[in-house]
Amino acid sequence: MQIPFNDISLLHQPIRIDLDRAIQGILDSNAFINGPAVGEFEEKFAAFCGAKHCIGVGNGTDAISIALLGLGIGPGDEVITSAFGFIATTEAISATGADVVFADCDERTGNLDPDRLKDVLNERTRAIVVVHLYGFPADMPAIMAFAAEHELIVLEDSAQAHAASVGNVRIGGSGNVCTFSFYPGKNLGAIGDAGCIVCQDDDLARQFRMYANHGRETKFDHAFEGTNSRLDSLQAAVLSVKLEHLERWTEQRREASVIYSRHLSWMGGAMAGDVGDRRHVFHIYPVLVEDRKTVQDRLKQAGIGTGLHYPIPIPRLHAYEKHPDHLKPFPVADKWAAEELSLPIYPGISEAQIAYVCESLAEACKPPSKKEI
Ligand SMILES: *Cc1c(COP(=O)(O)O)cnc(C)c1O
């Protein structure tokens, strides 16, 4: 059996007529930048999240830096984020001129550990960028309590968490500024780069929109130097079509996760799913395995594609060789980086395929036979 790590064509094939029509519509409209399709998607996605504003931007990395700049973060400020995740988050913080400060993550979920925030707080700390890693909402009540106590801004990097929720509130609807990526492989993906910022505040929304469009609101007057980072009409039109299916696709991911968890109950490292009222959307289904290289190779031999998210903690990357946290101990991030293996999960993966992945994984985790030694 061949099981790819991800299969986006399973999403696109059944809605191909609608996608083709949307793409044709943009070609025929000649409105490629700032066309009506952008506003339509922004309105739909804001409503989906339960937010007042959605500002489409060029990608999820720009979304974070534009949001932080609009929130007034800049040189001299410190911004705390998790030591475990993707460099886009910390690149975007550095792009504002602020300093990244790393905190360790939670043993069970890989998300930022709220108990570690106090260790790195100082008088320069201005903000926390929370990542809802793998599609699992971080412990927001604890993080928000800490932020309120110390008057810190909280930005939610929600690039992996479309349609996730805490209680009845979808990610994006919390009142915090939230950023999303629509990179093709994300739970809601465009057919190229795209992203957005979601917020409730009118003034902030205006600021973000101006920043993403050369610091202007009118054609010829520029209030400040911004940048060019816009969601284009083609991506917006495709995203509008796909948004209609996001809730169904999310349920399919969640159903797949339940089947995985049932088959993997023998595994201490398998991620269980929802915690309390936090709804997990399984962008990634991670397991922790000790001899990861061997396990991954054996799964590959069995025809199963897997991924690593992420094999090197962010402060340990070469890019952060001169960062003060490069060699600082982050025991939990180091463990996740050494042992995490991402199993195939996507809408349309079948129960039989999941069963085969799990059987193969159990086999792959057994000590090597004498012959192999
Ligand atoms: C994908 C991702 C980003 C960056 O999004 P792009 O659209 O690729 O720029 C940022 N943060 C996290 C956690 C991501 O997974």
The ligand as an ORCA input file, in Angstrom:
! r2SCAN-3c Opt
* xyz 0 1
  C       3.365     27.888      7.748
  C       3.649     28.620      8.995
  C       4.011     29.982      8.991
  C       4.325     30.729      7.744
  O       3.363     30.790      6.784
  P       3.764     31.094      5.261
  O       2.450     31.351      4.614
  O       4.453     29.893      4.721
  O       4.639     32.306      5.255
  C       4.160     30.624     10.196
  N       4.003     29.979     11.362
  C       3.681     28.670     11.416
  C       3.499     28.018     12.741
  C       3.512     27.951     10.239
  O       3.214     26.644     10.301
*
